[in-house]
Amino acid sequence: MQFQKELDTRGLNCPLPILKAKKALAEMAAGQVLKVVATDPGSMRDFQAFARQTGNELLEQSTAADEFIHYLKRR
C-alpha cells in the first residue's frame, strides 16, 4: 500500500502510538495515508477505536512477526 508518512512506534505502549499517530495525522493533508508500525498488541483495537472516534479511515491492519502495521487515511 502506498503511504506518504511512516511512524515507528515500536517499543511504545498505549496510549503513545495513538498520540503520536494523532500528531502525525494533524501535520498531513486530507486524503494522505499514514503507516504506523507498533509492537503493542493492544494497538489493533486501539487504532480501530481511534478511527471511529476521529473520522480518519482505517484502511488496513496486519501483523508481521511481532509487529502490528496500521494504515490510516487522513480525513
C-alpha positions, 0 to 999 in steps of 0.5 A, a space after each residue: 500500500 502506498 503511504 506518504 508518512 511512516 511512524 515507528 512506534 515500536 517499543 511504545 505502549 498505549 496510549 503513545 502510538 495513538 498520540 503520536 499517530 494523532 500528531 502525525 495525522 494533524 501535520 498531513 493533508 486530507 486524503 494522505 495515508 499514514 503507516 504506523 508500525 507498533 509492537 503493542 498488541 493492544 494497538 489493533 483495537 486501539 487504532 480501530 477505536 481511534 478511527 471511529 472516534 476521529 473520522 480518519 479511515 482505517 484502511 488496513 491492519 496486519 501483523 508481521 512477526 511481532 509487529 502490528 502495521 496500521 494504515 490510516 487515511 487522513 480525513 
